[in-house]
Amino acid sequence: MTALAPVRITFRLHRFEALAFIALAVLGVGLAFVVGARLDGLRFDPSCYDTTGLVPPSRACEAAMNQFYMMVDGEAGKVTLITTMVPFLAGLLLGVPIVGREIERGTTRLAWALSPSRQSWFLQRLVPILLLVAGGSYLLGVGADRLLASSMPEIEPANAFVQFGFRGVVLAARGVFVFALAVLVGAALGRVLPAVILGGLLAVLGIMGGSQVHQQILRAEAIEMAEPGPGDMWVDQLFRLPDGRLIGWNEVEQYDPPPADADFTGEWPTLPIVTFGVPGERYREVELREVGALAGGTLVALAAAAVIVQRRRPG
C-alpha cells in the first residue's frame, strides 16, 4: 500500500462532502475577486460630495455613488454570505462523519481490528480532511478580505476591525474549530444526525462565548480616542465630570440634568464626551490572539476525540 493510499481512502469515504466544499470554496473565492474587480471599476472619487451633507452632490456624483452602493448591497452582500457560511457548514458536515458515521455504520469493528492502532486509523482519516477544511476556509477568508477592500475603499483590511472574525485567517481558524468540535461530538455520539445538530449548537455557543470574552478583553484595553476612524473598533462613549471622573449614560442625568424647557434647541448633555476604542493598527495583534485561542480550543477538542476513539467500543 502506497503512502497516499490512506488519503485516497479518506477522500473516497467523504467524496460528496469534500467535492461540495471544494466547489463552493472555488465559487466563493472566484465571485469575491470578480465582484471586487467590478467594484474597483465603479469606484468614484469620494471628494465629489460634501461629507457634511450641507452641499448636495452633483448628478454624476450621486449616480456613481448609487451604482457603487447598489452593487455593494446586492452582489457583494450575496458573495459575503457564501464566504462567511461555507467554512462553518463544511467544518460541521465534514467533521461529524470522520468517526461518527463509521461508528453508526458499524465499520469500525473491522477497521479497528485490522488497524495497527486506533490512533493511526484516526489520524489517517482526520488529517486530510482537516487540511482541506483549513485550506479552503483560508482561501474563502482571503476572498472576503478582497471583497471588503473593494466594498470599503476608505479602509485597509490589514488595519481595520470591520467584519472581524468573518474574513482572513480568523475565518479559517473558526472553520477549523467548528470542524474539531464536530469530530468530537461525532465520536462521542456515534450517530450522524444528532451529532450534526448538537455540534452546530456547540459551535454557535463556543464561537459566541469566545467572542464575548474577547470583547471584554478589548474593552479593558480600549484607549481614549479623539475621533475613531473607519478601521478602528468603537468600544464605549462616556462623559467626563469636572473632577475628571468618567460616567456613562445611566448616570449623566444625575450630574447634568436635561433642560426643562421644551423649546430648548441647544446641545445636551453639556459634559465633555470621551470616546474609547481600539486603534485599527492593532488588528494583526488582536487577530493573532484570536487565532491562538481558537487553535487551543481546536487541539483540546481533537485530543478529546482521540481519547474517545481509543476507549470506546467499536459498535
C-alpha positions in Angstrom: 0.0 0.0 0.0 1.4 3.4 -1.0 1.7 6.3 1.4 -1.1 8.1 -0.4 -3.5 5.2 -0.2 -5.0 6.2 3.2 -5.6 9.7 1.8 -7.4 8.3 -1.2 -9.5 6.1 1.0 -10.4 9.0 3.3 -11.5 11.2 0.4 -13.4 8.3 -1.1 -15.3 8.0 2.2 -16.2 11.7 2.2 -16.3 12.3 -1.5 -19.6 14.1 -1.7 -19.0 16.4 1.2 -15.4 17.1 0.1 -16.3 17.8 -3.5 -19.2 20.1 -2.4 -16.9 22.1 -0.2 -14.3 22.4 -2.9 -16.9 23.6 -5.4 -18.4 26.1 -3.0 -14.9 27.4 -2.0 -13.9 27.9 -5.6 -17.2 29.6 -6.3 -17.0 31.9 -3.3 -13.4 32.9 -3.9 -13.9 33.4 -7.6 -17.0 35.5 -7.1 -15.3 37.6 -4.4 -12.5 38.5 -6.8 -14.9 39.1 -9.8 -17.2 41.3 -7.8 -14.2 43.1 -6.2 -12.9 43.9 -9.7 -16.3 45.2 -10.8 -16.5 47.4 -7.7 -12.9 48.7 -8.4 -14.1 49.6 -11.9 -17.0 51.6 -10.4 -15.1 53.3 -7.7 -15.9 57.0 -7.6 -13.9 59.9 -6.2 -15.1 60.5 -2.6 -14.2 64.2 -2.9 -17.1 64.6 -5.3 -19.6 65.0 -2.4 -19.6 67.0 0.8 -19.3 64.7 3.8 -21.1 67.3 6.0 -24.3 66.9 3.9 -24.6 70.7 3.6 -23.9 70.7 -0.2 -25.9 68.3 -2.4 -23.7 66.2 -4.7 -23.8 66.6 -8.4 -25.9 64.3 -10.6 -22.9 62.5 -11.8 -21.5 62.0 -8.3 -24.9 60.9 -7.0 -25.3 58.4 -9.8 -21.8 57.0 -9.2 -22.5 56.6 -5.5 -25.8 54.9 -6.1 -24.4 52.4 -8.6 -21.5 51.6 -6.3 -23.6 51.0 -3.1 -26.2 49.1 -5.0 -23.6 46.7 -6.1 -22.2 46.5 -2.6 -25.6 45.8 -1.1 -26.6 43.4 -3.9 -23.7 41.4 -5.4 -21.1 41.9 -2.6 -23.7 41.1 0.1 -24.6 37.7 -1.6 -21.0 36.7 -2.1 -20.1 37.7 1.5 -22.8 35.3 2.7 -21.1 32.4 0.8 -17.6 33.2 2.1 -18.9 33.5 5.6 -21.2 30.5 5.9 -19.3 27.8 3.8 -16.4 27.3 6.3 -18.8 26.7 9.2 -21.0 24.4 7.2 -18.0 22.5 5.9 -16.5 22.1 9.3 -19.7 20.7 10.7 -20.6 18.4 7.8 -17.1 17.1 7.2 -16.2 16.8 10.8 -19.1 14.7 12.1 -18.7 11.7 9.7 -14.9 11.3 10.4 -15.7 9.0 13.3 -19.5 9.3 13.8 -20.6 7.8 10.5 -18.1 4.9 10.8 -19.5 4.0 14.2 -23.1 4.4 13.1 -22.5 2.0 10.1 -20.6 -0.5 12.2 -17.5 -0.4 10.0 -15.2 0.4 13.0 -15.4 -3.2 14.2 -13.4 -4.4 11.3 -11.3 -1.3 10.8 -10.2 -1.1 14.4 -9.5 -4.9 14.4 -7.2 -4.7 11.3 -5.5 -1.3 12.0 -2.2 -1.4 13.9 -3.7 1.2 16.3 -6.9 3.2 16.7 -4.9 6.4 16.8 -3.2 5.8 13.4 -6.6 5.0 12.0 -8.0 8.2 13.5 -5.1 10.3 12.2 -5.3 8.8 8.7 -9.0 9.9 8.4 -8.6 13.2 10.3 -5.5 14.9 8.8 -6.5 15.0 5.1 -10.0 16.5 5.8 -8.5 18.8 8.4 -6.1 20.2 5.8 -8.9 20.5 3.3 -11.1 22.5 5.7 -8.2 24.7 6.8 -7.0 25.4 3.2 -10.5 26.0 1.8 -11.6 28.2 4.7 -8.4 30.3 4.4 -8.9 30.9 0.7 -12.5 32.0 1.5 -11.1 34.3 4.1 -8.7 35.8 1.5 -11.7 36.3 -0.8 -13.6 38.0 2.0 -10.7 40.4 2.6 -10.5 41.2 -1.1 -14.2 41.9 -1.3 -14.1 44.1 1.8 -11.2 46.2 0.4 -13.3 46.9 -2.7 -16.5 47.5 -0.8 -14.9 49.9 1.6 -12.1 51.7 -0.2 -11.6 54.1 2.7 -10.1 51.3 4.9 -7.1 49.0 4.8 -8.3 45.5 5.7 -4.9 44.7 7.5 -5.5 47.7 9.8 -9.3 47.6 10.3 -11.7 45.7 12.6 -14.6 45.8 10.1 -16.1 42.3 9.9 -13.7 40.9 12.4 -13.9 37.1 12.6 -15.6 36.7 9.2 -12.6 37.2 7.0 -9.0 36.4 6.7 -7.2 33.9 8.9 -9.7 34.2 11.7 -12.4 32.9 9.5 -10.2 29.9 8.7 -9.5 29.3 12.4 -13.2 29.4 13.2 -13.9 26.9 10.5 -11.3 24.5 11.8 -12.6 25.0 15.4 -16.1 24.0 14.2 -14.6 21.0 12.4 -12.8 19.9 15.6 -16.0 20.2 17.7 -17.9 18.2 15.0 -15.3 15.4 15.1 -15.5 15.3 18.9 -19.3 15.2 19.0 -19.5 12.6 16.2 -17.0 10.4 18.1 -19.0 10.8 21.3 -22.5 10.2 20.0 -21.7 7.7 17.2 -24.7 8.9 15.2 -24.5 11.5 12.4 -27.8 13.4 12.5 -27.8 14.0 16.3 -24.1 14.9 16.2 -24.7 17.5 13.4 -27.5 19.1 15.4 -25.5 19.1 18.7 -22.3 20.0 17.0 -23.9 23.0 15.4 -25.3 24.2 18.7 -22.0 23.8 20.5 -20.2 25.6 17.6 -22.5 28.6 17.9 -22.2 28.7 21.7 -18.4 28.3 21.5 -17.8 31.0 19.0 -20.3 33.4 20.6 -18.9 32.8 24.1 -15.3 33.2 22.9 -16.2 36.4 21.1 -17.8 37.8 24.2 -14.7 37.0 26.3 -12.5 38.6 23.7 -14.8 41.7 23.6 -14.4 42.1 27.3 -10.6 41.9 26.9 -10.7 44.6 24.2 -12.9 46.8 26.3 -10.3 46.7 29.1 -7.6 47.6 26.5 -9.5 50.4 24.8 -7.9 53.8 24.8 -9.3 57.3 24.6 -9.6 58.5 21.0 -10.5 61.9 19.6 -12.5 60.5 16.7 -12.5 56.8 15.8 -11.6 56.2 12.2 -13.4 53.8 9.9 -10.9 51.0 10.7 -10.9 51.5 14.5 -13.1 49.5 16.9 -15.6 51.7 18.8 -15.9 50.4 22.4 -17.7 53.0 24.5 -18.7 56.6 24.9 -18.5 58.2 28.4 -18.8 61.7 29.9 -16.1 63.4 31.9 -17.0 65.2 35.1 -15.2 68.4 36.2 -13.2 66.3 38.7 -12.0 64.0 36.0 -14.2 61.0 36.7 -15.9 59.2 33.8 -19.6 58.3 33.8 -22.0 56.6 31.4 -25.4 57.5 30.0 -27.2 55.9 33.0 -25.6 58.4 35.4 -25.4 61.6 33.2 -28.7 63.0 34.3 -27.6 63.0 38.0 -24.8 65.4 37.2 -26.1 67.1 34.1 -29.9 67.3 34.2 -31.7 67.7 30.9 -33.2 71.1 30.2 -36.8 71.6 31.4 -37.6 74.0 28.5 -39.4 72.1 25.8 -38.2 74.6 23.2 -34.6 74.1 24.1 -32.5 73.8 20.9 -29.0 73.6 22.3 -26.8 70.5 22.9 -27.3 68.1 25.7 -25.6 66.6 27.6 -23.2 69.5 28.1 -20.5 67.4 29.7 -17.4 66.6 27.5 -17.8 63.4 25.6 -14.9 60.9 25.8 -14.8 58.1 23.2 -12.9 54.9 23.8 -11.8 52.4 21.1 -9.1 50.1 19.8 -6.9 51.5 17.0 -7.1 49.7 13.7 -3.3 49.4 13.8 -3.7 46.7 16.4 -5.7 44.4 14.1 -2.9 42.0 13.4 -2.1 41.6 17.1 -5.7 41.0 18.0 -6.1 38.7 15.1 -3.2 36.6 16.2 -4.6 36.4 19.7 -8.0 35.2 18.4 -6.4 32.6 16.2 -4.3 31.4 19.1 -7.3 30.9 21.3 -9.2 29.1 18.5 -6.2 26.9 17.9 -6.1 26.0 21.5 -9.8 25.0 21.5 -9.2 23.0 18.4 -6.4 21.0 19.9 -8.4 20.3 23.0 -11.4 19.1 21.0 -9.3 16.8 18.8 -7.3 15.4 21.7 -10.7 14.6 23.5 -11.9 12.9 20.3 -8.7 10.8 20.1 -9.3 9.7 23.7 -12.8 8.7 22.9 -11.7 6.8 19.8 -9.2 4.9 21.9 -11.6 3.9 24.7 -15.0 3.4 23.2 -16.4 0.2 21.9 -16.5 -0.3 18.1 -20.3 -0.5 17.8 
